[in-house]
Amino acid sequence: MLSLSSPKATPGHEIIRIAEELNADLIVLGTHGYTGWKRLTLGSVAEFVVRHAPCPVFTVKQREINEPLYRKKLAIKSI
């Protein structure tokens, strides 16, 4: 059973602690993809985990509300 190490523990520290405790091979995290001012003021749990994790971290950006699940990219060659 996993439990928080402290009521004041930050999410990033807890994710890393649990990954170490479980000897995790990979951490998968969602991210809002904030940049600039929002990222500076809100911080980034994902960025903290990427920098301090004991194993590889795979981040997945949240998709926009009306964004399709995939985007087709067409290669157009000029003649």
N, C-alpha and C positions, 0 to 999 in steps of 0.2 A: 504494500500500500504506500502510495506517495503522499507526502504531506509537506506543507510549507515549513521552511526552516525557521521563519520568523514572521510575525504579522507585518513587519515593516520591510520585508525583503522585496526587492524590485523584481519585476517580471523577467528581465534579462538575466539577473543573477540566479533566479530560480530555474530558468530553462537550462542554464549551463550546469548548475548543481545537479539537476535531475539527469541530464545527459551523461555526466560523469558517473553518477550513481548507477545508472543502467548500462554503462559502457556502450553508449549509443554509437552506431555506425554512421548515422546521418540525422540531421535535424531539418525538418521542413517547416518553414514559416511563411505566413501570409504577410504582405506589406501593402500599405496604402500608396506607396510611391510618392510621398511628399518630397518636394524639393525646396530649395531656397529658404525663405523666412519660416514657413510652416515647419520644416524639418528642424531648423535651429531652435524654434520655440517649443515644439512638442517633443523633440528628441526622437530617437528611433530605437525601439527594442531590437528590431531585426539587425540594424547596423551594429549594435553592441554585441549581439550574439555572434554575428559573422566574425567580428574582430577577436572575440574571446573564447569561442567554442573549442572543445577538445576534438572535434570531428568536423567533416564537411557540413556546410549549411546550404540548403536549396531554398531560395526565396521565390515566392510567387506573387506577382503584382495583382491587386484586386482589379477586376475588369469593370469597365464603365457600365452603367445600367442598360443602355441600349446597344452596347457593343456585341457583335456576334461572337460565338464561341471560337471561331477561327476566322482568319482573313485570308482571302486568296490574293496572292501577289502574281500578277501577270508580267512576264518578261516580254517586252516589245522591242523587236530588233528593227533598227532603221536600215533601209536598203540603200 
